[in-house]
Amino acid sequence: MTQRTRIKICGIINEQDAQLVAQCGADAIGLVFHEPSPRFIDLQKARIIRHSLPAFITVTALFLNEEPDWIKEVIDRVDPDCLQFHGTETPDACEQWQKPYIKAIPMGSVDDASGYANLYASAQGFLMDSNVAGRQGGSGDTFDWSKIPSTFHHPLILAGGLTPQNVAEAVTQVQPWAVDVSSGVEQQKGIKDAGLIKAFCREVARVDCQK
């Protein structure tokens, strides 16, 4: 059976872009709750987006070494479907919320991705990004996809520098469970581009049909 590559559009900061993502056929959006990020979203806007989405579009809340009180407030007020941890959070810190979670693997500083993933056995997926440990993503940089071990058997979410121009090659080479894009579909930081989102989703669907 041919696997369909799931699509997550990250760094959404307004309702219009969230609706666009849903209309273009993506599966999930990412909301960034790390205040230094240019894609940071406040709780009120996040709640509006959360409640405006149609069925079957999931919401992922992104954190990077945040205080537990802040994570709890986001969970209580936004009720995301999934949490995503981009920092040096321990397995216990990720698990304590009793929510499905994704752990980012900073491929810029991790040499053994499989060993890293094994530490987070309860994660529902692993996002491989080009950043180094403790730094936020969204840089628009790719990493060497050949660094991904062939023995990596966990659900793999590929991120880091993906665009409509290279996502077909990425899906063909890596065959990830999902792809995650932010800056690659933006006209400026935090503001998505309708044409780029449509082209990105179209390219993923096209290469999936060729498998």
C-alpha positions as a printed Julia matrix, in Angstrom:
211×3 Matrix{Float64}:
   0.0    0.0    0.0
   1.3    3.46  -0.93
   1.7    5.72   2.06
   0.33   9.25   1.83
   2.75  11.82   3.16
   1.13  13.97   5.83
   1.64  17.74   5.78
   2.0   20.17   8.67
   2.23  23.92   8.12
   3.93  25.5   11.1
   4.16  28.98  12.54
   0.56  30.0   11.87
  -0.24  33.38  13.46
  -3.66  34.33  12.08
  -7.03  32.77  11.3
  -6.84  33.52   7.58
  -3.68  31.46   7.15
  -5.12  28.64   9.25
  -8.17  28.44   6.99
  -5.96  28.53   3.92
  -3.93  25.57   5.22
  -7.11  23.57   5.71
  -8.43  24.43   2.24
  -5.16  23.42   0.58
  -5.32  19.92   2.01
  -2.74  19.98   4.79
  -3.34  17.78   7.83
  -2.09  19.92  10.68
  -1.01  23.37  11.77
   1.66  24.32  14.27
   1.28  27.16  16.78
   4.49  28.47  18.33
   4.42  29.24  22.06
   8.07  30.24  22.37
   8.01  34.0   22.88
  11.36  34.89  21.26
  10.16  33.41  17.96
   8.88  35.82  15.28
   6.02  33.32  14.85
   4.97  33.43  18.5
   1.2   33.53  18.97
  -0.68  34.75  22.03
  -3.29  32.63  23.72
  -6.32  34.6   22.57
  -5.4   34.37  18.89
  -4.52  30.72  19.34
  -7.95  30.02  20.83
  -9.68  31.76  17.92
  -7.71  29.71  15.41
  -8.29  26.51  17.36
 -12.05  26.92  17.32
 -12.26  28.1   13.7
 -10.68  25.04  12.1
 -12.79  22.45  10.3
 -12.85  18.8   11.31
  -9.76  16.61  10.86
  -7.22  19.45  10.97
  -5.09  18.93  14.06
  -3.35  21.58  16.14
   0.18  21.12  17.44
   1.59  23.41  20.16
   5.33  24.04  19.92
   7.54  24.65  22.96
  11.25  25.16  23.48
  12.46  24.74  27.06
   9.38  26.49  28.44
   8.32  26.79  32.07
   5.78  24.15  33.14
   3.28  26.82  34.19
   3.26  28.23  30.65
   2.81  24.8   29.06
  -0.07  24.08  31.43
  -1.73  27.4   30.58
  -1.48  26.69  26.85
  -2.95  23.22  27.32
  -5.77  24.49  29.53
  -6.76  27.42  27.3
  -5.99  26.19  23.77
  -6.43  22.41  24.17
  -4.0   21.4   21.4
  -4.21  17.91  19.93
  -0.46  17.37  20.2
   2.6   18.91  21.86
   5.94  19.39  20.13
   9.14  19.88  22.11
  12.07  21.55  20.37
  14.49  21.98  23.25
  16.44  19.86  25.68
  13.31  18.62  27.48
  13.75  15.26  29.19
  11.47  12.31  28.4
   9.74  12.8   31.75
   9.13  16.47  30.99
   7.51  15.56  27.67
   5.39  12.76  29.11
   4.05  14.52  32.21
   1.23  16.29  30.32
  -0.4   13.03  29.27
  -0.84  14.37  25.74
   0.45  12.94  22.47
   3.81  14.55  21.77
   6.46  14.92  19.1
  10.14  15.35  19.96
  12.35  17.34  17.65
  15.76  15.88  16.84
  18.3   18.66  16.17
  20.22  17.12  13.29
  22.74  19.95  13.46
  24.11  18.52  16.7
  22.85  14.93  17.07
  24.99  12.19  15.51
  22.9    9.18  16.54
  19.27   9.94  15.67
  18.09   6.42  16.47
  19.73   6.46  19.88
  18.22   9.87  20.59
  14.75   8.67  19.61
  15.04   5.58  21.77
  15.26   7.84  24.83
  11.77   9.16  24.04
  10.01   5.85  23.59
   6.56   7.32  24.26
   6.77   9.96  21.5
   4.31   9.58  18.64
   6.77  10.96  16.13
  10.15  12.61  15.7
  10.73  15.82  13.81
  14.16  16.02  12.21
  15.25  19.62  11.75
  18.45  21.38  10.75
  18.89  23.3   13.99
  21.15  22.42  16.9
  20.01  21.49  20.4
  18.25  24.27  22.27
  17.71  26.54  19.26
  14.43  27.19  17.52
  13.78  26.06  13.97
  12.37  28.13  11.14
  15.81  29.06   9.82
  15.02  27.88   6.31
  18.14  25.71   6.27
  18.17  22.1    5.16
  20.39  19.37   6.56
  22.08  16.45   4.86
  19.25  13.94   4.5
  21.76  11.13   4.12
  22.44  11.56   7.86
  19.08   9.92   8.57
  19.91   6.31   9.47
  18.3    3.59   7.39
  17.55   1.85  10.69
  15.33   4.71  11.88
  11.98   2.98  12.27
  10.01   5.61  14.17
   7.42   7.92  12.53
   9.65  10.54  10.91
   8.58  14.13  10.31
  11.01  15.88   7.98
  11.58  19.62   8.46
  14.26  22.19   7.83
  14.42  24.28   4.68
  11.62  22.55   2.8
  10.03  24.51  -0.06
   7.74  23.78  -3.01
  10.92  23.43  -5.06
  12.6   20.69  -3.01
   9.81  18.87  -1.16
   9.27  16.33  -3.95
  12.95  15.38  -3.82
  12.77  15.2   -0.03
   9.75  12.88  -0.03
  11.31  10.67  -2.71
  14.66  10.36  -0.94
  13.59  10.2    2.72
  10.05   8.78   2.45
   8.98  10.4    5.72
   5.7    9.91   7.51
   5.14  13.66   7.24
   6.75  16.9    6.11
   6.72  20.12   8.12
   7.2   23.57   6.59
   7.2   27.11   7.92
   9.5   29.67   6.31
   9.38  27.84   2.97
   5.77  28.94   2.41
   6.05  32.5    3.74
   6.1   35.89   2.06
   7.63  37.29   5.26
   8.24  35.87   8.74
   4.97  34.57  10.11
   2.89  35.59   7.08
   2.08  32.68   4.81
   1.79  32.86   1.03
  -1.29  31.23  -0.51
   0.47  30.35  -3.75
   3.4   28.73  -1.96
   1.16  26.67   0.35
  -0.87  25.42  -2.62
   2.29  24.58  -4.57
   3.82  22.77  -1.58
   0.74  20.6   -1.0
   0.43  19.95  -4.74
   4.04  18.77  -4.99
   3.63  16.37  -2.06
   0.47  14.9   -3.61
   2.17  14.62  -7.0
   5.17  12.68  -5.76
   2.96  10.47  -3.6
   1.05   9.44  -6.72
   4.32   8.4   -8.38
   5.37   6.0   -5.61
